[in-house]
Amino acid sequence: MNMEPYEWNVVILGFWNPAILTPAGIAKRLLGLEENTPIGVEVPLDGLAPFRVKYDNVTVTAEVGRLTILSDLPEYDLLARSMKIATKAICSLPETPLTAAGFNLKFRIDDPTDDLIAALVTPLDNRISDAEFSIKSRRTKRSLEYDKGTLNLDIKLDETQKIKIHFNFHRQSAKQEDLTEWLETPIDKVRKTVNSINKKVFQCGEA
């Protein structure tokens, strides 16, 4: 099976001040850039979605309820840098009320084995079939204990028999020190955890 990584990011939930997190504010406070350093700014045509600040393979999106730092490439070193930017956001804006922080890694498997597909089928499916309904997709979730937070696993099998796996490393807290500690999780530890689950649970090699 081939496992392909995509869409890795860091999210901090809280009440962020959009008057501070302008493109210039993000460049200075989060990215630590000198004034007039060129950055990319994507503005939505509909005026409804937030703008996106892009610099050196990282994209930052600031909304009232969340701050998202997206790694433009799904690479561990780049995710580690995104986690450091998220930590800097918390430390540089200490007055921001926070509720949670997490980092997310997503993978897709386009050619799952029959054994893996079978593992996602439950007795409930038989009852649904007995009720004369056709199942288009299957989804299962598990929440695992992980240090002082939670590792949420979300596995979806779609109607084309492709699998998507979402690793959400989540910590709920209103304390800045808790969330910065979570975001300072060593990236090698994250890599080891993900690779172990991918190998032992999904029977895939390193992605």
Secondary structure, 3 states (H helix, E strand, C coil): CCEEEEEEEEEEEECCCCCCCCHHHHHHHHCCCCCCCCCEEECCCCCCCCCEEEECCEEEEECCCEEEEEECCCCHHHHHHHHHHHHHHHHHCCCCCEEEEEEEEEEEECCCCHHHHHHCCCHHHHHHHHCCCCCCCEEEEEEEEECCEEEEEEEEECCCCCEEEEEEEEEECCCHHHHHHHHCCCHHHHHHHHHHHHHHCCCCCCC
